Structures are given as structure tokens and as C-alpha cells.
Amino acid sequence: MTAQFQCYIALRHTCRCCPQELRRRMTVVKYILVRLLFTIEYAAMGVSAVLTAVNSGTADNVTLSCKNVIEPDCSSTTWLYNTYRFTDTIELVTLGKIKDSHMNEKIRLGPDCSLHIHNVSTADTGSYTCRQFISGTQHEHDALVYLSILTVVPVTNLMPGSNMTLQCLLYTYHNPGQCNNHQSNSLTLRWVSDTDTDLQGDPRYQIHTSSCNSTLTTELQWTDNNRKWGCQLTDKGEVKVSQSYTITFPVKQPTTNVIGIMSGVAVFAAVCVAVVVLVIVRRRTGNKNETNQDKAPDSVTYAVIIHPSSQQKEKQTPAIDSSTEYATIRTVN
């Protein structure tokens, strides 16, 4: 106890400048101290505790077994709940009766006095204690069940070409992503494809794992639409819990038919434009030719018509005088 108290004092001195972090760490320390006190109390009273670990995924239904039942009708059974989020112990079931709590709508007591939790979430992580009472006195040993919840943190607004980072966390009674007990030596997280292929070592993915926290980063492609990635919690190589996440793009990739139709429309439009331009050019060329023809000089033939006078008739040698008349004759091509 002295060492724990010294750790508590040191924690206060090192976190004076971060009150929120101080409160969080103090809550964790108090929780650990409470569990230590229980252990010391059990040892002093000659009472032992049966420890069980249950790992589950979000939205699952779990059953926490009570391994110290005395009365078959559960009239001696009390279920207690502790978590790092609260400093106080919460009574869920008292002598076989479900009490009013934040979990009363999702729990029920089984015929064997086990505790059934419906649609679990990360908020349900913690330690559950099944305790027996006879005539108001604690009897036998406690049955402790540590519930951990595996989840994949969802992401939104994903599009092809963007980077996606998925985070897989195991929520424990210590903290999210922290496995500060003997179980962490055998628990591992791994990412798998929709065909259960291990993605570790695949050059397309960057995977970083520490304790019970793992991230997967990759650049999305159109072929990833509606693809499922899975995160598995394994214990000594055996899969215990699996959670998956499926991404869906807000827009669909253009199909081959759509692309073909769009290409056909584009070609048709280009042909129409080319035809229109050709017609306009030809019309302008024709107009220019007509204009040039109108402006070209006419083919004119001149003829001289002489009307001789009476006096000139008497002369033998005709001569052209000023009474000459000209006529113009236009020939049509």
C-alpha cells in the first residue's frame, strides 16, 4: 500500500499543469487501488476470487457466467459493475432483482444467474463481480468477469484517391487500447481482407500496432467501394473476436455503358459540328464566286455605222465625217 500511495503522490506532482489528465489518471489509480483492496480483503478473510476474461465485439450479445451460485433461484446473487469511467461501484442486480441503473434496459438475469448483456458497446467495458450473500453476509468467493470490447472506429467522407486510416481498439477496464494485465502477453490484433487474408506485409497497407491498438492506412481506389476490412483479436493464434468495417463511396463509379454512351454522344456532336462548318465554308466560297462574276468586265463589241449624206453620195471617194454613230452590242456568254 505504501508503494501505491507514493505512486499516487508522484502522479499528482507530475500533472499539476494538466487537470483533466490528472483527473483521468486519478480515476484509473483509484480503480486499481479498489481492486487491490478487494484482493487484500479476500486474502485476509480467506476468500478467493475466480477471474474470467470475456472479449466481445460491439453490437454483440454477451453472457457473463456466475461461477459461485448458491441459491438456484438467484436470490443470493448480486452483480456489481466497475469501470475506469466511474469511481463508484454500481449495483446491477441485488439478490436476484435487476436494479435501476444506466444498464437496466439491456441486461437480464439468466436461469443460471448469469448476466446477459444485449447489444454491447464500448461503454460496457469493465469488471463485473458476481457476489453471493446469505442472510446479509457475503458467502464463498467472488466471481470476477473482465469484459473487453473490440471495435473499429468508423470514418466518413471517403473518396477514391484519398487516404483512409482505420483504427482498431480493444476497450478494456483499464483504458481504450491498453492491455495492462497478463492477457496482453498473448493477445494480438491483426488486419484481414474480406477473404480473411492477413494484410500484414502487403505493400499497399501501412499497419502500426501497439498493445491493443492498431491502425491501417491505405490509398483508396474505385475497386474499394463496398469493400470490407476486418480486425481480429487473437489469443495465442486463435481468433477470439472479429470486427469489420465496410466503406461505401457517396458517388458511384461511371459504368462501361455510361462511358460508351458518353463517347458516342461526343463523337456524334463532333461530326455535326464538322458538317456545319463545312456547309458554312462552302456557302461562303460560293458567294465569293458569284460576287467576282458580277464584278468582271463585260465582253463588249463595238461597231461603226456610217450614214452618208446626199452630198457625199455624189463624191466618188467616201470620207468619214463627224456624223458617225456608234452602237454597242453585248454578247452573252
C-alpha positions in Angstrom: 0.0 0.0 0.0 2.9 2.4 0.7 4.2 2.0 -2.8 0.8 2.6 -4.3 0.4 5.7 -2.2 3.8 7.0 -3.2 2.8 6.4 -6.9 -0.4 8.4 -6.3 1.5 11.3 -4.7 4.0 11.3 -7.6 1.2 11.3 -10.1 -0.3 14.5 -8.5 3.1 16.3 -8.7 3.7 15.4 -12.3 0.3 16.5 -13.6 -0.3 19.9 -11.9 -0.4 21.6 -15.2 -3.0 19.3 -16.8 -6.1 19.0 -14.5 -8.1 16.9 -17.0 -5.4 14.4 -17.5 -4.8 14.4 -13.7 -8.5 13.5 -13.1 -8.4 10.8 -15.6 -5.3 9.2 -14.2 -6.5 9.6 -10.6 -9.7 7.7 -11.7 -7.6 4.9 -13.0 -5.4 4.8 -9.9 -8.4 4.8 -7.6 -9.9 1.9 -9.6 -6.6 -0.1 -9.3 -6.5 0.7 -5.6 -10.0 -0.5 -5.1 -9.2 -3.8 -6.8 -6.1 -4.1 -4.7 -8.1 -3.6 -1.5 -10.5 -6.3 -2.6 -7.6 -8.7 -3.2 -6.2 -7.9 0.3 -9.6 -8.3 1.8 -10.1 -11.6 0.2 -6.7 -12.8 1.4 -7.4 -11.6 5.0 -10.8 -13.3 5.0 -9.6 -16.5 3.3 -11.9 -15.7 0.4 -10.7 -16.3 -3.1 -11.8 -14.9 -6.4 -12.5 -16.6 -9.7 -11.2 -14.5 -12.7 -12.7 -14.8 -16.1 -12.0 -12.7 -19.2 -14.6 -12.2 -21.9 -13.8 -10.4 -25.2 -16.6 -9.3 -27.4 -17.3 -7.0 -30.4 -19.6 -4.1 -30.5 -23.3 -4.8 -31.1 -22.9 -8.4 -29.9 -24.8 -10.1 -27.1 -22.6 -11.5 -24.3 -23.2 -13.7 -21.4 -21.2 -13.3 -18.2 -21.2 -16.5 -16.2 -21.5 -16.6 -12.4 -19.4 -19.4 -11.1 -20.3 -19.2 -7.4 -24.0 -19.5 -7.3 -25.5 -20.8 -4.0 -29.3 -20.4 -4.5 -30.6 -21.8 -7.8 -33.3 -19.1 -7.8 -30.6 -16.5 -7.8 -32.0 -15.0 -4.5 -28.4 -14.9 -3.2 -26.8 -13.4 -6.3 -25.7 -9.8 -6.6 -23.9 -8.4 -9.7 -21.6 -5.4 -9.3 -20.0 -3.3 -12.1 -16.7 -1.3 -12.0 -15.1 0.7 -14.8 -12.4 3.2 -15.3 -15.1 5.8 -16.3 -16.6 5.8 -12.8 -15.1 5.8 -9.4 -18.1 4.2 -7.6 -19.2 0.6 -7.8 -22.6 0.2 -9.5 -25.1 -2.5 -8.4 -26.8 -4.0 -11.4 -28.5 -6.9 -9.7 -29.3 -7.2 -6.0 -30.3 -10.6 -4.6 -31.7 -11.7 -7.9 -33.5 -8.4 -8.8 -32.4 -6.1 -11.5 -31.8 -2.6 -10.1 -32.5 0.7 -11.7 -29.2 1.8 -13.5 -27.9 3.0 -16.8 -27.9 -0.6 -18.0 -31.2 -1.9 -16.7 -32.8 -1.9 -20.2 -30.1 -4.0 -21.8 -29.4 -6.6 -19.1 -31.3 -9.6 -17.8 -30.6 -12.5 -15.4 -30.3 -15.9 -16.8 -31.7 -19.1 -15.3 -28.2 -20.0 -14.0 -27.8 -16.5 -12.6 -25.5 -15.4 -15.4 -25.7 -11.8 -16.6 -26.8 -11.3 -20.2 -26.0 -8.0 -21.9 -27.7 -7.1 -25.1 -26.1 -5.1 -27.9 -22.9 -4.3 -26.0 -20.9 -1.1 -26.7 -17.6 0.2 -25.7 -19.3 1.9 -22.7 -20.0 -1.5 -21.2 -16.3 -2.4 -20.7 -15.2 -3.1 -17.2 -15.2 -5.7 -14.4 -18.4 -7.5 -13.4 -18.5 -9.1 -10.0 -20.9 -11.9 -9.1 -21.2 -12.0 -5.3 -23.2 -14.3 -3.0 -25.0 -13.2 0.2 -26.6 -15.4 2.8 -28.7 -13.6 5.4 -26.9 -10.4 4.5 -23.4 -11.8 4.9 -21.1 -12.4 1.9 -20.6 -16.1 1.3 -18.0 -18.0 -0.6 -15.8 -16.2 -3.1 -16.5 -13.6 -5.8 -16.6 -14.4 -9.4 -14.9 -11.6 -11.4 -15.5 -11.2 -15.1 -13.5 -8.7 -17.1 -15.3 -7.6 -20.2 -13.4 -6.1 -23.1 -15.0 -4.8 -26.3 -13.3 -4.8 -29.7 -14.3 -2.1 -32.2 -13.2 -0.4 -35.5 -13.6 3.3 -35.3 -15.7 4.4 -38.3 -14.6 7.1 -40.8 -16.6 9.2 -43.2 -16.3 11.3 -46.4 -14.1 8.8 -48.2 -13.4 9.1 -51.9 -11.1 7.3 -54.4 -7.7 8.8 -54.3 -7.9 9.8 -50.6 -6.1 8.2 -47.7 -8.1 6.1 -45.3 -7.0 5.3 -41.8 -8.9 2.7 -39.8 -8.3 2.3 -36.1 -9.0 -1.0 -34.3 -9.2 -0.7 -30.5 -9.8 -3.1 -27.7 -11.6 -1.3 -24.9 -10.6 -2.8 -21.6 -11.3 -1.9 -18.0 -8.0 -0.1 -17.9 -8.5 2.3 -20.9 -9.2 2.1 -24.6 -6.4 0.3 -26.4 -4.5 -0.6 -23.2 -4.0 -4.2 -22.1 -2.2 -3.7 -18.8 -2.5 -7.2 -17.5 -1.2 -10.7 -18.1 -3.5 -11.2 -21.0 -1.7 -8.7 -23.2 1.2 -11.2 -23.5 -0.9 -13.5 -25.7 -3.5 -11.0 -27.2 -2.7 -9.6 -30.6 -4.6 -7.6 -33.2 -4.3 -8.2 -36.9 -6.0 -6.8 -40.1 -7.5 -9.1 -42.7 -9.2 -8.7 -46.0 -12.8 -9.7 -46.8 -11.4 -13.2 -47.6 -9.6 -13.4 -44.3 -6.2 -12.9 -45.9 -3.6 -11.4 -43.5 -2.8 -7.8 -44.7 0.4 -7.6 -42.7 3.3 -7.3 -45.2 1.0 -6.2 -48.0 2.9 -3.2 -49.6 -0.4 -1.4 -50.2 -1.1 -1.1 -46.5 0.7 0.7 -43.6 -0.1 -1.1 -40.4 1.0 0.1 -36.9 0.2 -1.9 -33.8 0.9 -1.1 -30.1 -0.6 -3.1 -27.3 -4.3 -3.4 -28.1 -4.4 -0.5 -30.6 -3.8 -1.0 -34.3 -4.2 1.3 -37.3 -4.4 0.5 -41.1 -3.7 3.2 -43.7 -4.1 2.9 -47.4 -5.0 5.0 -50.5 -8.5 4.2 -51.7 -9.3 3.1 -55.2 -12.6 2.8 -57.1 -12.4 -1.0 -56.6 -12.6 -0.5 -52.8 -16.2 0.6 -52.9 -18.3 -1.7 -50.6 -15.1 -3.5 -49.6 -14.8 -4.9 -46.1 -11.8 -4.7 -43.9 -11.6 -6.9 -40.7 -9.8 -6.6 -37.4 -9.3 -9.8 -35.5 -8.4 -10.3 -31.8 -6.4 -13.4 -31.4 -5.2 -15.3 -28.3 -2.2 -17.4 -29.0 -3.1 -17.5 -32.6 -6.7 -18.4 -32.1 -9.3 -15.8 -33.3 -11.5 -14.7 -30.3 -13.3 -11.7 -31.7 -13.6 -10.1 -35.1 -14.9 -6.8 -36.2 -15.2 -5.5 -39.7 -15.8 -2.2 -41.4 -17.3 -1.7 -44.9 -16.8 1.6 -46.8 -19.2 3.0 -49.3 -18.4 5.9 -51.6 -21.0 8.7 -51.7 -20.9 8.6 -55.6 -20.7 5.7 -57.9 -18.0 5.0 -60.5 -19.2 5.6 -64.1 -20.1 2.2 -65.7 -18.8 1.0 -69.0 -22.2 1.5 -70.7 -22.3 5.1 -69.5 -18.8 5.8 -70.7 -19.7 4.2 -74.1 -22.8 6.3 -74.4 -21.0 9.5 -73.5 -18.2 8.7 -76.0 -20.8 8.1 -78.7 -22.6 11.4 -78.0 -19.2 13.2 -78.1 -18.3 11.7 -81.5 -21.8 12.5 -82.9 -21.5 16.1 -81.7 -18.1 16.4 -83.2 -19.4 15.1 -86.6 -22.3 17.5 -86.5 -20.0 20.4 -85.8 -17.7 19.4 -88.7 -20.7 19.1 -91.1 -22.0 22.6 -90.1 -18.6 24.1 -90.5 -18.1 22.5 -93.9 -21.5 23.8 -95.1 -20.8 27.3 -93.9 -17.4 27.3 -95.7 -18.9 26.1 -99.0 -21.6 28.7 -98.8 -19.1 31.4 -98.3 -17.0 30.2 -101.1 -20.0 30.1 -103.5 -21.0 33.7 -102.6 -17.5 34.9 -103.3 -17.5 33.3 -106.8 -20.9 34.9 -107.6 -19.6 38.3 -106.5 -16.5 38.0 -108.6 -18.6 37.1 -111.6 -20.7 40.2 -111.1 -17.7 42.5 -110.9 -15.9 41.1 -114.0 -15.9 43.3 -117.1 -18.5 42.5 -119.8 -17.5 41.3 -123.2 -18.3 44.4 -125.4 -18.2 44.5 -129.3 -18.2 47.9 -131.0 -19.5 48.5 -134.5 -19.3 51.7 -136.5 -22.4 52.6 -138.6 -22.0 55.4 -141.2 -25.0 57.2 -142.5 -23.8 59.0 -145.7 -25.3 62.4 -146.6 -26.6 63.4 -150.0 -23.6 65.4 -150.9 -21.3 62.6 -150.0 -23.1 60.3 -152.3 -22.0 62.5 -155.2 -18.4 62.1 -154.4 -16.5 59.0 -155.5 -14.2 58.8 -152.6 -16.2 58.4 -149.3 -14.8 60.1 -146.2 -15.7 59.6 -142.6 -17.1 62.8 -141.0 -18.3 63.8 -137.7 -21.8 62.4 -138.3 -20.6 58.9 -137.4 -22.8 56.9 -135.0 -21.6 54.2 -132.7 -23.6 51.2 -131.5 -22.7 48.8 -128.7 -23.5 45.1 -129.0 -23.1 43.0 -125.8 -22.6 39.3 -126.3 -23.9 36.9 -123.8 -21.6 34.1 -122.8 
